[in-house]
Each structure stands twice: as C-alpha cells, then as structure tokens.
Amino acid sequence: MIWKHLLFAAFFGYAASSINGTTGTFPNGVLRLDLDSLESGYHGLVKENETLVEVTPKIRGIGADVCSFRIVNKHHGEAPFEIILKGENEAELRARRVLNCEKRKNYKFDIAAVSCLGEQSDNATVHITVVDINEYAPAFLDPSYVRQVDEGRLYQDIVRVEASDRDCTPKFGDICKYEILTSDQPFTIDNEGVIRNTEPLDYERSHNHILSVVAYDCGMKQSVPVMVTIKVNRICKLGWKGNPERIDYAPGQGREDLFPTAQLKLCDVPCNVRSVQAKLTLATSHIGKGCDRDTYSVQSQRKLCGASSDSVDLLPSPGPGTEWTKGLATDEGHEGDQMFEFDGTSSAAAIPTEILNHGLARTFTISMWMKHKPYPDMDKHVKEHILCSADDHKMNRHHYALFVRNCRLILLLRRDFSEGELNIFRPAEWRYKLTQVCDNEWHHYAILVRFPDVQLYVDGTLFKNEKKNPEVIDDWPLHPTKGINTTLTVGACWQGSENKMKHHLRGYMAGLSVLLNKLEKPQVLSCLHKCKESLEVPAMELLEPGMELLTNSDLTELSIEGDNKTNLEVLVRKIGYINAREYPTPGRRNLHLITTVTLVLYNVFS
C-alpha cells in the first residue's frame, strides 16, 4: 500500500515536470500565440526584392509543443506567404514569391499555432506591408515638346514638361526635380517642370533652342532625357537696323561714317509717313572740359586762336610768381590748362595788386571755363563768387563782381563818383538766367563790357538778349572813401569789416582771365571753345526738298527733320565723326540717336 502511493507520486512528479518544461507559466497546457493582445496582432515588412518578412513581435507559440503554424483566414483572397517552423516554438514568415508594391502594397491574414497533439490556438491577424524599392526611373508623359515664342519677350511659362514614376511610394514615385542638361542656354526650369527664359530671345542669334531635360524622383533616380524645342518667331521692331554697337576710332583716321548700313524699319504698318525726325548727340562731357581739345596751356590756346596777348590769367598753374593758386585743389590731370576745384567753404585766392590793377576800365573782357551745379542743401539765394573786388577793411562794399546765384550768372559793376556822372542812376547788375550755369557741364563764358553795354558769349556763341533776360538792375555810384583800398579775390569775396572770405564758390574753374581796355574778338572766343572732335554733317546736295538739317555750334548735336523716310536713311548713313587731335584722349564716346516718326492711318473705307 505504501509502495503504490509512492509510485503514483513519482508519476505525477514526472508529468508536472514535462508540462513545466514547455509552457513555463502556463501549467494548464493551453496552446496560444505569444502576444500581449490578440487584437493587436502582428505587423510585418517585406521589401520588393526579398521574401523574408520582418515580423514584430516574433511569431511564437506558448503553452504546448508547437508542431506547425497555419494561415487560417485570408481576408483579401490571397496570402502568398508560408510560415516555417524554426524550433523553440518560433517561426519565420516568408513570401512564396517576390512581391510587387506597384500591384499590391498590403496583405492581411490570420494565423494560428498547431500543437503536436493537433490542438489549434486562437487566431491572430498579420498585417504585411510591401516596402517599395526605387526600381523605376521617371518617364515623361510626352516623347518630346515643341513650343513657339516671340523674340524680345520674357515669358513666365513657355512650356510645362511632366514626368511620372511607377514606384508605389512618394519617396520613389513622386517627381522632386527637373533639370536642363543643355548648357549655355537662356532658360531655367522649376520643380514643377515649368520652363521660362531668363533673357529676351533674339531671332538673329538663334532661330531655335533645343533643350535636353531630365526628371528626378525623390530618390534622385534620373529619367531618360526628353527633347524640348523652343522656336523663336521673328518680330518686326520699329526702329533702326544695321547700326553698330561699337565703333573703333584710331588717331589720324580722319572722318569715319558712323551708320553706313542704317535702315529705319517701320514693319509695313498700314500707314503713311507724315513726318520723320532724328536727333544725334555726341556725348563728350566726360572728356576734359566737355570735349577733346588740344592740351595746350591757356596762353598757348589764346595765341593759337589769335587772342590778345594783354589778357591776364588769374588762375595760372602754381609756380614762381604765381604762388596765389598754390592753395587751391586741382584735378591733378594732364590738361595744359589746369582745372581748379572750389569747395564752397574755404577755397579762394587773393590776386596781388601787381598782377592786375584792381580798378576795371570802362572797356574790358572777362572769360573763363566753369562747371557748376546746385546742391539740395544749399539756399538758392546764396551768392557764389567767381571774381570779386571789395573793400579791404572797415567796409563790405563790392566794387565789381562776377558770381552765381539761383542758376543765374550775375555781373556786378558799381561805378565810382570819381568817374563823373554824380548821383546818376546807372546799370549796376546784369542777371543772366542760363541753364548752362547749373547743368554740371563745362562751359566757356566771356563777358564783354563797353560800359554801359554788356555782351555775354556762352560756348563761343553770343547770348541773344530777351525782354527780361538779362534782368538789368540800376544803382547809385559808390561814394568815395579815404584810406580804403580793395582786395581782388577768386572763388569767394573778401569781407573787409569781418576780415575774412565769404560767399565761396562750389564748383570748378579754369582759364579765368581779364583783358583791360579791349574787347576780345568773337572769332577768338569761338576758337577757344571749338572742339577737336565733332560730328561731320552729310553733304548738303544729299538733302532733298522738304528735309531740314540743323546742328549746334559745337557740332555735337545734329537734327534732321522732314517727311521723307528714305532721304532720312540716306542722310543718317552719311553722318561722320572726326577727331583732329594728334593724340586723342582715350575712352568711350556715347552716341544717342533719338528718332520720332509720325504716321497717318490709311483710309480703308470706300
């Protein structure tokens, strides 16, 4: 009896040991899948080019020995997978064939574990996602693209190319970039495939632009190039054709025709020409004092032009005997007639009495070069003195002066009692309103006085007086004073009572001279201003009836007006340029050709 009892206890101990060795914490021996929750199931990833599925969590059975796993429910009709038992009640999931994400991205089915006694666990759902690989390159929807555009325009959207990708996910299936492979083309393409030009196209330069364009998916896989042809339409443009952009001129070359092949294109507009006008300007303001003159000194220029040798130069180059200009700033250039800068605050020079008698005669000539402009912060009523003779102490009387105020060139000439005609109101100020005074360009001014008559020459041409230009102001003669002399200054005016300079000039001057008891000849003034470079007008026999040709005195501006378009073209082709200097100043000379055409529409009604 005791033996039987012990035998039973031993058998029971063996059974318990066998069950515990397989199930761990499940002594009841019920087979189940090792999941925290059957509802969460399994999730697997498999790449398109592989068959092994990475499953989370691992597929494993617990509670009994597992002899197999089984797919028990196919939710969507197909589950091309197999579950392979790997030992330790674990299994791996494999696809029976290589899957294709582009055909199907997801699979869903149920599995269960089967014990060696044939018992089956509860089911759990497996969710499989097929992972895309970048197996396809982008492909364009069209085999080629052709568009036409007009020359001379900028387009925001010339053509839109479009590519697609057969890969199943955005990473590899979306198009992220387009690129133009053809170099040195004035086009750009954005990430949407829109092509636009970066500069206006020119039919003469290229009739067609052929571009090689590729697309990239977001994995940067490149497509096969597609050809994009952009055809440029020729557009007739109103204006001159055949005019060169650059003309090279060598010293000693003589006359050079500027526009020998010029054509005025009107594009066959259905109109009659009523009038044509062309104005050509030679821009030389950046050269020296406004044009390419010979670089002689002032005295040499005056001698060459036949000027009086009695003129006194008040702005000579600094040196022995001419020390009064030493403190003035110069242009430091290589022109013989040195140009001086006046800063408007401190630049000025006092002229020694032995250089020029401070008292002017009844007949005299003042001439100079000047470049001046107004400044925004300057009071327009401020005087800027070019030349001034004033009391040397105690008093501030201005005896004579030449100054700028409010874009006017003003000559002040106060007569003394000692000159007779006591207490007689006589002209004392001549106020010339001149655009040249404030245009920031170099101009030559000459004032010829045979009191009370005054003449002004600007750039070698006599200024034609108008009703109120100049404005002439009368004044009394100056009363005589004992013990007071005068101070003659350039670039400012001496204030005797304050013992300092005031009314400073802000600008540039050169060649300021005074000629006493004589008037300079008009031909001399014209010669002093004359440029060595100029436009050359066409021969007058080319001018047809109804056409008119005008020039300025410098031959830097030329205008042609009339009603004959063909004759205008002929005349423009015969406009020349010449620079007679042996060594012309190097640099650019800009030419501006402005043309106005007035048209009348045909009468198209019967």
C-alpha positions as CSV (number, residue, x, y, z in Angstrom):
1,M,0.0,0.0,0.0
2,I,2.8,2.3,0.8
3,W,4.6,1.3,-2.5
4,K,1.6,2.2,-4.6
5,H,1.2,5.5,-3.1
6,L,4.9,6.3,-3.8
7,L,4.6,5.2,-7.3
8,F,1.7,7.5,-8.0
9,A,3.6,10.4,-6.5
10,A,6.6,9.7,-8.7
11,F,4.4,9.6,-11.9
12,F,2.6,12.8,-11.0
13,G,6.0,14.5,-10.5
14,Y,7.2,13.5,-14.0
15,A,4.0,14.8,-15.6
16,A,4.4,18.2,-13.9
17,S,8.0,18.3,-14.9
18,S,7.2,17.7,-18.5
19,I,4.5,20.4,-18.7
20,N,6.5,23.0,-16.9
21,G,9.5,22.4,-19.2
22,T,7.3,23.5,-22.2
23,T,4.8,26.1,-21.0
24,G,6.7,28.0,-18.3
25,T,4.0,29.9,-16.5
26,F,1.0,28.1,-18.2
27,P,0.7,24.9,-16.2
28,N,-2.7,24.2,-17.6
29,G,-1.2,23.3,-21.0
30,V,-3.4,25.5,-23.3
31,L,-1.6,26.5,-26.5
32,R,-1.7,30.1,-27.5
33,L,0.3,32.7,-29.5
34,D,2.8,34.8,-27.6
35,L,1.0,38.1,-27.9
36,D,0.1,40.7,-25.3
37,S,-3.2,41.1,-27.1
38,L,-4.6,39.1,-30.0
39,E,-6.3,42.3,-31.3
40,S,-3.0,44.0,-31.9
41,G,-1.8,41.1,-34.0
42,Y,1.5,41.0,-36.0
43,H,3.0,43.6,-38.3
44,G,5.4,42.7,-41.0
45,L,7.6,44.5,-43.6
46,V,8.9,42.8,-46.7
47,K,11.0,44.5,-49.5
48,E,10.0,44.1,-53.1
49,N,13.3,42.3,-53.9
50,E,13.2,40.0,-50.9
51,T,11.0,37.2,-49.5
52,L,11.8,37.2,-45.7
53,V,9.2,39.2,-43.8
54,E,10.4,41.1,-40.8
55,V,7.6,40.5,-38.2
56,T,7.0,42.3,-35.0
57,P,6.7,40.7,-32.5
58,K,8.3,37.4,-33.4
59,I,5.9,34.6,-34.2
60,R,6.0,32.1,-31.3
61,G,3.6,29.7,-29.6
62,I,3.5,29.0,-25.9
63,G,1.5,26.7,-23.6
64,A,2.3,23.4,-25.5
65,D,4.7,22.0,-28.1
66,V,4.1,23.6,-31.4
67,C,4.5,21.4,-34.5
68,S,3.3,24.0,-37.1
69,F,1.7,27.3,-37.8
70,R,-1.1,27.7,-40.1
71,I,-2.7,30.5,-42.2
72,V,-6.3,30.1,-41.3
73,N,-8.1,33.1,-42.9
74,K,-7.3,35.2,-46.0
75,H,-9.0,38.5,-45.6
76,H,-8.5,39.6,-49.2
77,G,-8.5,36.5,-51.1
78,E,-4.7,36.0,-51.4
79,A,-1.9,35.4,-49.0
80,P,1.2,34.3,-50.9
81,F,3.1,33.5,-47.7
82,E,4.3,30.5,-45.8
83,I,5.2,30.1,-42.1
84,I,8.3,28.0,-41.5
85,L,8.9,26.5,-38.0
86,K,12.4,27.2,-36.8
87,G,12.4,25.5,-33.4
88,E,11.8,26.7,-29.8
89,N,8.2,27.1,-30.9
90,E,9.2,30.0,-33.1
91,A,8.6,30.5,-36.8
92,E,9.6,32.9,-39.7
93,L,7.3,34.3,-42.3
94,R,8.3,34.2,-46.0
95,A,6.7,35.3,-49.2
96,R,6.3,32.4,-51.7
97,R,7.4,34.8,-54.5
98,V,8.9,38.3,-54.9
99,L,6.1,40.8,-54.3
100,N,5.3,43.9,-56.3
101,C,4.4,47.0,-54.3
102,E,3.1,48.6,-57.5
103,K,0.4,45.9,-57.8
104,R,-0.4,45.4,-54.1
105,K,1.0,47.3,-51.1
106,N,-0.7,45.5,-48.2
107,Y,-1.7,42.0,-47.2
108,K,-3.8,40.8,-44.3
109,F,-4.5,37.3,-43.0
110,D,-4.9,35.3,-39.8
111,I,-2.5,32.7,-38.4
112,A,-2.8,30.1,-35.6
113,A,-0.3,27.7,-33.9
114,V,-1.0,24.0,-34.0
115,S,0.3,21.7,-31.2
116,C,1.8,18.3,-31.8
117,L,-1.5,16.8,-30.4
118,G,-3.4,18.7,-33.1
119,E,-4.8,21.4,-30.9
120,Q,-5.0,24.9,-32.5
121,S,-4.5,28.2,-30.8
122,D,-6.7,31.2,-31.1
123,N,-6.2,33.2,-34.3
124,A,-4.1,36.4,-34.6
125,T,-4.1,38.8,-37.6
126,V,-0.9,39.5,-39.5
127,H,-0.6,42.9,-41.3
128,I,2.0,42.9,-44.1
129,T,3.3,46.0,-45.9
130,V,5.4,45.6,-49.0
131,V,8.3,48.0,-48.9
132,D,9.0,49.9,-52.1
133,I,12.4,50.0,-53.7
134,N,13.4,52.5,-56.3
135,E,13.2,50.1,-59.2
136,Y,11.6,52.5,-61.8
137,A,13.1,55.7,-63.3
138,P,10.8,58.6,-64.1
139,A,9.4,58.8,-67.6
140,F,8.0,61.8,-69.4
141,L,4.3,61.8,-70.4
142,D,5.2,63.1,-73.9
143,P,8.0,61.8,-76.2
144,S,9.0,65.5,-77.0
145,Y,7.8,69.0,-76.5
146,V,7.7,71.9,-79.1
147,R,6.7,75.5,-78.4
148,Q,6.9,78.8,-80.3
149,V,7.6,82.1,-78.7
150,D,8.1,85.7,-79.9
151,E,11.5,87.3,-79.7
152,G,12.2,90.1,-77.4
153,R,9.9,89.0,-74.6
154,L,10.3,87.4,-71.2
155,Y,7.9,84.6,-70.5
156,Q,6.9,83.2,-67.1
157,D,5.7,79.9,-68.6
158,I,6.9,78.8,-72.0
159,V,6.1,75.1,-71.6
160,R,5.5,72.7,-68.8
161,V,7.1,69.2,-69.1
162,E,5.7,66.5,-66.9
163,A,7.0,63.1,-65.9
164,S,5.7,60.3,-63.7
165,D,7.2,57.4,-61.8
166,R,5.7,53.9,-61.4
167,D,7.2,53.3,-58.0
168,C,4.4,52.9,-55.4
169,T,5.5,55.3,-52.6
170,P,6.1,59.1,-52.6
171,K,9.7,58.7,-51.8
172,F,10.4,57.0,-55.1
173,G,7.2,57.5,-57.0
174,D,7.0,61.4,-56.8
175,I,8.9,63.7,-59.1
176,C,11.0,66.1,-57.0
177,K,13.2,67.9,-59.5
178,Y,13.6,68.8,-63.2
179,E,16.9,69.8,-64.8
180,I,18.0,71.3,-68.1
181,L,21.2,69.4,-69.2
182,T,21.9,71.7,-72.1
183,S,24.5,74.3,-71.1
184,D,24.7,78.0,-72.1
185,Q,21.0,78.4,-72.8
186,P,18.9,81.3,-71.5
187,F,16.3,79.1,-69.9
188,T,15.5,77.8,-66.4
189,I,13.1,75.1,-65.2
190,D,11.5,74.9,-61.8
191,N,10.5,71.8,-59.7
192,E,7.1,71.8,-61.4
193,G,8.6,71.4,-64.8
194,V,7.8,74.9,-66.0
195,I,10.4,76.3,-68.4
196,R,10.9,80.1,-68.8
197,N,13.5,82.3,-70.5
198,T,16.0,84.3,-68.4
199,E,16.5,86.9,-71.1
200,P,14.6,88.1,-74.2
201,L,15.3,85.8,-77.1
202,D,16.7,87.0,-80.4
203,Y,15.8,85.5,-83.7
204,E,19.0,86.7,-85.3
205,R,21.1,85.0,-82.7
206,S,19.2,81.7,-82.8
207,H,16.0,80.6,-84.6
208,N,15.6,77.5,-82.4
209,H,16.7,76.5,-78.9
210,I,16.9,72.7,-78.3
211,L,17.0,71.7,-74.7
212,S,17.7,68.3,-73.1
213,V,15.6,67.9,-70.0
214,V,15.6,65.2,-67.3
215,A,13.4,64.5,-64.3
216,Y,14.4,63.1,-60.9
217,D,12.2,61.2,-58.4
218,C,12.6,61.9,-54.7
219,G,15.2,59.2,-54.5
220,M,17.2,61.2,-57.2
221,K,16.8,58.5,-59.9
222,Q,17.2,60.2,-63.2
223,S,14.9,59.8,-66.2
224,V,15.9,59.4,-69.8
225,P,16.3,62.9,-71.4
226,V,13.4,64.4,-73.3
227,M,13.9,66.9,-76.1
228,V,12.3,70.3,-75.8
229,T,12.4,72.6,-78.9
230,I,11.6,76.3,-78.5
231,K,11.2,78.0,-81.8
232,V,11.7,81.8,-81.9
233,N,9.3,83.9,-84.0
234,R,10.8,86.9,-85.7
235,I,9.1,90.1,-84.7
236,C,9.5,93.2,-86.7
237,K,10.6,96.0,-84.5
238,L,10.1,99.7,-85.3
239,G,13.5,101.4,-85.3
240,W,16.9,101.4,-86.7
241,K,18.6,98.3,-88.0
242,G,22.2,97.8,-89.0
243,N,23.7,100.3,-86.5
244,P,26.9,99.0,-84.9
245,E,27.0,98.8,-81.1
246,R,30.7,99.8,-81.1
247,I,32.9,101.9,-83.4
248,D,36.6,101.9,-83.0
249,Y,38.5,105.1,-84.0
250,A,42.3,105.3,-84.3
251,P,44.4,108.6,-84.2
252,G,44.8,110.1,-87.6
253,Q,42.0,108.1,-89.1
254,G,40.1,111.2,-90.3
255,R,36.4,111.1,-91.0
256,E,34.6,107.9,-90.1
257,D,31.0,107.2,-91.1
258,L,29.0,106.2,-88.1
259,F,26.0,104.4,-89.5
260,P,26.9,103.3,-93.1
261,T,24.3,100.5,-93.2
262,A,21.5,102.1,-91.2
263,Q,17.9,101.2,-92.1
264,L,14.7,102.6,-90.5
265,K,12.3,99.7,-90.1
266,L,8.6,100.6,-90.0
267,C,7.4,96.9,-90.3
268,D,5.0,97.5,-93.2
269,V,2.5,99.3,-90.9
270,P,-0.6,100.3,-92.9
271,C,0.2,104.0,-92.6
272,N,1.6,106.9,-94.5
273,V,4.6,108.7,-93.1
274,R,3.7,112.3,-92.2
275,S,7.0,113.4,-90.7
276,V,10.3,112.0,-89.5
277,Q,12.8,113.5,-87.1
278,A,16.2,112.2,-86.0
279,K,18.5,113.8,-83.4
280,L,22.0,112.5,-82.9
281,T,24.0,113.6,-79.9
282,L,27.7,113.1,-79.3
283,A,28.3,112.8,-75.6
284,T,31.7,114.1,-74.6
285,S,31.1,115.8,-71.3
286,H,33.4,113.3,-69.5
287,I,36.4,114.3,-71.6
288,G,38.4,117.2,-70.2
289,K,36.3,120.4,-70.2
290,G,33.5,119.0,-72.3
291,C,35.2,117.7,-75.4
292,D,38.6,116.6,-76.8
293,R,40.5,119.8,-77.1
294,D,44.3,120.1,-77.6
295,T,46.0,120.1,-74.3
296,Y,47.8,123.4,-74.7
297,S,48.1,125.9,-71.9
298,V,45.7,128.8,-71.7
299,Q,48.4,131.1,-73.1
300,S,49.2,128.7,-76.0
301,Q,45.5,128.3,-76.8
302,R,45.0,132.1,-76.8
303,K,48.0,132.5,-79.1
304,L,46.8,129.8,-81.5
305,C,43.4,131.5,-81.7
306,G,44.8,135.0,-82.2
307,A,43.7,136.3,-78.8
308,S,45.1,139.5,-77.3
309,S,48.4,139.0,-75.5
310,D,47.4,141.6,-72.9
311,S,44.9,139.2,-71.1
312,V,45.9,138.5,-67.5
313,D,45.5,134.9,-66.3
314,L,44.1,134.9,-62.8
315,L,44.2,131.1,-62.4
316,P,47.7,130.0,-63.6
317,S,49.4,126.8,-62.6
318,P,51.2,127.3,-59.3
319,G,54.8,128.2,-59.6
320,P,57.3,131.1,-59.1
321,G,55.5,134.3,-59.5
322,T,52.1,132.6,-59.4
323,E,52.0,131.4,-55.8
324,W,48.4,132.6,-55.1
325,T,46.9,129.5,-56.7
326,K,49.2,127.1,-54.7
327,G,46.5,126.5,-52.0
328,L,43.8,125.6,-54.5
329,A,42.9,122.0,-55.2
330,T,43.5,120.9,-58.8
331,D,42.2,118.0,-60.9
332,E,45.8,116.6,-61.0
333,G,45.2,115.7,-64.6
334,H,47.4,116.2,-67.7
335,E,45.5,119.1,-69.3
336,G,47.7,122.1,-70.1
337,D,45.0,124.5,-68.7
338,Q,44.8,123.2,-65.2
339,M,41.4,122.9,-63.7
340,F,40.8,124.1,-60.1
341,E,38.2,122.8,-57.6
342,F,36.4,125.2,-55.3
343,D,34.8,123.5,-52.3
344,G,32.3,126.2,-51.3
345,T,33.7,126.7,-47.8
346,S,37.4,127.6,-47.8
347,S,38.8,127.5,-51.4
348,A,39.7,131.0,-52.6
349,A,42.7,133.1,-53.8
350,A,43.6,136.7,-53.4
351,I,45.1,138.3,-56.5
352,P,48.2,140.5,-55.9
353,T,47.8,144.2,-57.0
354,E,50.9,143.9,-59.2
355,I,49.2,141.2,-61.3
356,L,46.2,143.1,-62.2
357,N,45.0,146.7,-61.5
358,H,42.0,146.2,-59.2
359,G,40.2,149.0,-60.9
360,L,38.5,147.9,-64.1
361,A,38.4,150.2,-67.2
362,R,35.2,151.2,-68.9
363,T,36.1,148.6,-71.5
364,F,37.2,145.1,-70.6
365,T,36.6,141.3,-71.2
366,I,36.3,138.6,-68.5
367,S,36.5,135.0,-69.8
368,M,36.6,131.6,-68.1
369,W,35.7,127.9,-68.1
370,M,33.3,126.8,-65.3
371,K,31.5,123.7,-64.3
372,H,28.8,124.2,-61.7
373,K,25.7,122.6,-60.3
374,P,23.2,123.4,-57.4
375,Y,23.2,121.3,-54.3
376,P,20.0,120.2,-52.5
377,D,21.0,121.6,-49.1
378,M,22.0,125.0,-50.5
379,D,19.9,128.1,-50.2
380,K,19.2,129.2,-53.7
381,H,19.8,132.9,-52.7
382,V,23.4,132.2,-51.7
383,K,26.0,134.0,-53.7
384,E,28.9,132.0,-55.1
385,H,31.6,134.4,-56.3
386,I,33.8,133.7,-59.3
387,L,35.6,137.1,-59.1
388,C,35.1,139.9,-56.6
389,S,36.7,143.3,-55.8
390,A,35.7,144.6,-52.4
391,D,36.8,147.0,-49.6
392,D,39.9,145.7,-47.9
393,H,38.9,146.8,-44.4
394,K,36.2,148.6,-42.3
395,M,33.5,148.3,-45.0
396,N,32.0,145.5,-47.1
397,R,31.3,147.3,-50.4
398,H,31.6,145.2,-53.5
399,H,33.0,147.3,-56.3
400,Y,32.6,144.7,-59.0
401,A,32.0,141.0,-59.1
402,L,31.0,138.0,-61.2
403,F,29.0,135.5,-59.3
404,V,26.4,132.7,-59.4
405,R,23.1,132.8,-57.6
406,N,20.0,130.7,-58.2
407,C,21.3,129.4,-61.5
408,R,22.0,132.9,-62.8
409,L,25.3,134.4,-63.9
410,I,25.4,137.9,-62.5
411,L,27.8,140.7,-63.3
412,L,28.0,143.5,-60.7
413,L,29.6,146.7,-61.8
414,R,29.4,149.7,-59.3
415,R,30.8,152.9,-60.7
416,D,32.7,155.4,-58.5
417,F,32.0,159.1,-58.1
418,S,35.4,159.8,-59.3
419,E,34.3,158.6,-62.8
420,G,31.9,161.6,-63.0
421,E,28.1,161.5,-63.5
422,L,27.5,162.0,-59.8
423,N,24.2,160.9,-58.4
424,I,23.0,159.4,-61.7
425,F,21.2,156.1,-61.5
426,R,23.1,153.8,-63.9
427,P,23.0,150.0,-64.7
428,A,24.9,148.1,-62.0
429,E,23.8,144.4,-62.2
430,W,23.2,142.2,-65.2
431,R,21.5,138.9,-64.2
432,Y,21.6,136.2,-66.9
433,K,19.4,133.2,-66.4
434,L,21.3,130.3,-68.0
435,T,20.6,126.6,-67.9
436,Q,24.3,126.0,-68.5
437,V,25.2,127.5,-65.1
438,C,23.6,124.6,-63.3
439,D,23.9,121.6,-65.6
440,N,27.2,120.3,-64.1
441,E,28.9,120.5,-67.5
442,W,31.9,122.5,-68.6
443,H,31.1,125.7,-70.4
444,H,33.1,128.7,-71.6
445,Y,31.8,132.2,-70.6
446,A,33.0,135.5,-71.9
447,I,31.6,138.9,-70.7
448,L,32.5,141.9,-73.0
449,V,31.9,145.3,-71.4
450,R,32.0,148.7,-73.0
451,F,30.1,150.4,-70.3
452,P,27.1,150.6,-70.2
453,D,26.8,148.0,-72.9
454,V,27.4,144.3,-71.9
455,Q,27.6,141.2,-74.1
456,L,27.7,137.6,-73.0
457,Y,29.2,134.8,-75.0
458,V,28.4,131.2,-73.9
459,D,30.5,128.4,-75.5
460,G,31.7,130.8,-78.2
461,T,28.1,131.9,-79.2
462,L,26.7,135.4,-78.5
463,F,23.8,135.2,-76.0
464,K,20.7,136.8,-77.5
465,N,19.2,139.1,-75.0
466,E,15.5,138.7,-74.3
467,K,12.9,141.0,-72.7
468,K,13.8,140.2,-69.1
469,N,17.0,138.1,-69.7
470,P,19.3,139.6,-68.6
471,E,17.5,141.4,-65.9
472,V,19.3,144.8,-65.5
473,I,19.3,146.5,-62.1
474,D,20.3,150.2,-61.8
475,D,22.1,151.6,-58.7
476,W,23.9,154.7,-57.5
477,P,27.6,155.2,-57.9
478,L,29.8,154.3,-54.9
479,H,30.8,157.3,-52.6
480,P,34.5,158.0,-52.4
481,T,36.2,157.0,-49.1
482,K,39.6,157.8,-47.8
483,G,42.2,155.2,-46.7
484,I,40.2,152.2,-48.0
485,N,41.6,150.1,-50.9
486,T,40.3,147.0,-52.5
487,T,41.0,143.3,-52.3
488,L,40.5,141.2,-55.5
489,T,39.7,137.6,-54.9
490,V,38.8,134.5,-57.0
491,G,36.4,131.8,-55.7
492,A,35.0,134.0,-52.8
493,C,34.6,137.6,-51.8
494,W,36.6,139.4,-49.1
495,Q,34.5,140.9,-46.2
496,G,36.6,143.9,-45.0
497,S,34.6,144.5,-41.8
498,E,34.9,140.9,-40.8
499,N,38.4,140.3,-42.1
500,K,37.6,137.0,-43.8
501,M,36.3,135.4,-47.0
502,K,32.6,134.8,-47.6
503,H,30.3,133.7,-50.4
504,H,32.5,130.8,-51.6
505,L,32.1,129.1,-55.0
506,R,31.3,125.4,-55.1
507,G,32.4,124.1,-58.5
508,Y,35.2,124.0,-60.9
509,M,37.0,126.8,-62.9
510,A,39.8,127.1,-65.4
511,G,41.3,129.8,-67.6
512,L,39.9,132.8,-65.8
513,S,41.4,135.8,-67.4
514,V,40.8,139.6,-67.6
515,L,41.6,141.8,-70.6
516,L,41.5,145.5,-69.9
517,N,40.7,148.3,-72.3
518,K,39.9,145.8,-75.1
519,L,37.1,143.5,-76.2
520,E,38.0,140.0,-77.3
521,K,37.1,139.2,-80.9
522,P,34.1,136.9,-81.3
523,Q,36.1,134.6,-83.6
524,V,38.7,134.2,-80.9
525,L,36.0,133.2,-78.4
526,S,34.6,130.7,-80.9
527,C,38.1,129.3,-81.5
528,L,38.8,128.9,-77.8
529,H,35.7,126.8,-77.4
530,K,36.0,124.8,-80.5
531,C,36.4,121.0,-80.1
532,K,38.9,119.0,-82.0
533,E,36.3,116.2,-82.2
534,S,32.8,116.6,-83.6
535,L,30.2,115.1,-85.8
536,E,30.6,115.6,-89.6
537,V,27.4,116.6,-91.4
538,P,26.3,114.9,-94.7
539,A,26.9,116.8,-97.9
540,M,24.1,119.3,-98.5
541,E,23.5,118.1,-102.0
542,L,22.0,114.9,-100.4
543,L,19.3,117.0,-98.7
544,E,16.0,116.6,-100.7
545,P,13.2,119.1,-100.7
546,G,11.0,119.0,-97.6
547,M,14.0,118.0,-95.4
548,E,16.0,120.2,-93.0
549,L,19.3,119.6,-91.3
550,L,20.4,121.6,-88.2
551,T,23.5,121.5,-85.9
552,N,24.7,123.2,-82.8
553,S,27.7,125.4,-82.7
554,D,29.9,122.6,-81.3
555,L,28.8,120.1,-83.9
556,T,28.0,117.7,-81.1
557,E,24.3,117.7,-81.9
558,L,22.7,117.1,-85.3
559,S,19.0,117.1,-86.2
560,I,17.3,116.0,-89.4
561,E,13.6,116.8,-90.0
562,G,11.2,116.3,-92.8
563,D,8.7,114.0,-94.5
564,N,11.0,111.7,-96.5
565,K,11.9,108.5,-94.7
566,T,14.2,107.3,-97.5
567,N,16.1,110.6,-97.5
568,L,16.4,110.4,-93.7
569,E,18.1,107.0,-94.1
570,V,20.5,108.3,-96.7
571,L,21.5,111.3,-94.6
572,V,22.0,109.2,-91.4
573,R,24.3,106.9,-93.3
574,K,26.4,109.8,-94.2
575,I,26.9,111.3,-90.7
576,G,30.5,111.0,-89.7
577,Y,32.8,111.5,-86.8
578,I,36.2,113.1,-86.7
579,N,38.9,113.9,-84.1
580,A,41.6,116.1,-85.4
581,R,43.9,115.7,-82.3
582,E,47.2,114.0,-83.0
583,Y,46.7,112.1,-79.7
584,P,43.0,111.8,-78.9
585,T,42.0,111.3,-75.3
586,P,41.4,107.5,-74.9
587,G,38.0,106.4,-73.8
588,R,34.3,106.0,-74.7
589,R,32.2,108.5,-76.6
590,N,28.5,107.7,-76.3
591,L,26.2,108.4,-79.3
592,H,22.4,108.9,-78.7
593,L,20.2,108.6,-81.7
594,I,16.5,109.6,-81.0
595,T,14.0,109.2,-83.8
596,T,10.4,110.2,-84.0
597,V,8.1,109.1,-86.8
598,T,4.6,110.4,-87.2
599,L,2.2,108.1,-89.2
600,V,-1.2,108.6,-90.7
601,L,-3.5,105.5,-90.9
602,Y,-4.7,104.6,-94.4
603,N,-8.3,105.3,-95.3
604,V,-9.6,101.8,-95.5
605,F,-13.2,102.8,-96.1
606,S,-14.6,103.4,-99.6
